[in-house]
Amino acid sequence: MKPVLALFTGLAAGFLLAGCAFDGAPAPQTVISEPQPQAPAVSEPVSDMPSMGAVQDIGTAPFQRPITGSCGMENFQHHVGQPRIEVDSRSLPANYRVVGRYSRVTMEYLPERLTIRIADDDTVESITCG
């Protein structure tokens, strides 16, 4: 019982002392002004970066990714953009896979495996090694 009485006595004394600190003056109000627009920061070029060089016009030439790997994919690039059924499976190498948008595939890279990616409209999207 004594610990409870001591707790209440301590709380009452704390409230009384807190009440004595109040002088009756209103608390100062903080005025919040609207943020002022700032000029965008201008970053200086980094001097240790190499120059990008001059821009070259490539005209209307289509962009082509480099052909890499040992799966023979360069022999099948004419199928890109064609319907999937146009690719004759008898002409494909022994190690190939056909991958659709929602297909589950393993993530290892096999340079001798031919990977044929099919778009949603059932056309060949790309043919790569891996």
N, C-alpha and C positions, 0 to 999 in steps of 0.2 A: 504494500500500500504506500509505503514511503517513497519509492521511486516514482510512482504515478503523481503523487503530490508535489514532488520536486520538479517534475516535468511541467506540470501546470503552472507552478510558481515561476519557473524560468520563462515560460511563454508569456505570462502576464507581464512580467518585468520587461520583456523585449518589446511588447506592444506599447507599454507606457513610455519607454525611452524613444521609440520611433515616433510616437505622437508628439513628444517634446521637440523633436527636430523640425517639425512643420511650423513655418513662420507665417503662414496665411497668404503669402504672395503667390500669384498664379505662376505656373510653370512657364518658362519661355517657350514660344512657339517657333518652330523651324519653318522657314519659307523655302519651298522647293520651287526652283525656277525650271523652265523648260530647257531641255538640252539644246545647245547651240550647234548648228551644222559645222562640221569640220572638213577641211580640205583633205582629200585622199592623200595618204602617204605615198611619196615617190621614192621607189627604191633605186639605189644606184647600182649600175652593173658591177658584178663581181669581177675583179681584175684577174683572178687566177683561172678563170674559165676560158677555154679555147674559143676562138671565133667560129661561128657556124658557117661562114663562107657565104658566097653569093647564091641567091635562089636561081635555080635553073628551070626553064620552062620545058615540060615534057610533052607539051602539045596534047593531043587526044589519045596518046598511047595508053592502053589499059594497064593498071598496076598488076604486076604478077609477083607472087611470093617466090623466093628461091626454092628450087627443088633439091631436097636433101634426102638421104636415106638410101638403102640398098634393096628396096622392095619392088622396084620397077614402075613406080607410080607415073613416071613421065610417059609411059606407053599407054596410059589410061586417061590422060587429062582431057581428051576429046569427049569424054562422057559427062563432064561437068556441065550442068544445066539441062541435061537430057532426062527423060523419065527413067526411073530406076529399072524398069523391066527391059530397057535397051542394053543393059550391061549383061553380057553373056558370062555366066559363072564358069563355064568351061575354059574361058580364056584367062581367068584370074589365077594368080599364083596359089600354091597350096596353102600358104598362111595368109588369110585375109579375114576381115570382119566387116559387117555392115552395121552402121550405128545410126539410129534415129534420134530424134530430139529427146525422148524420154528413156532411151536405152541405158541400162546399167553397163558400165565398162570398167575393166581393170585399169589402173593408172600407170602401169609400167610401160616404158618406152622400148619397143622392139623394132629396131631399124629395118628388119627384114619382113615385117608384117604390113600388109596393105590395109589401110583403113578407109572405107567408103562412108562418107557422111551423107545422110538423106535429109532433105528439107521437109517441112510440113506439107508441101504440095506434092510429095512423092517424087521429087527430082533429085538428081545427084548434086549435092551442095559442094563437096570437095572430095578429093582423093589424095591421101597423104600416106606417108610411112609412119609407123608407130603402132 
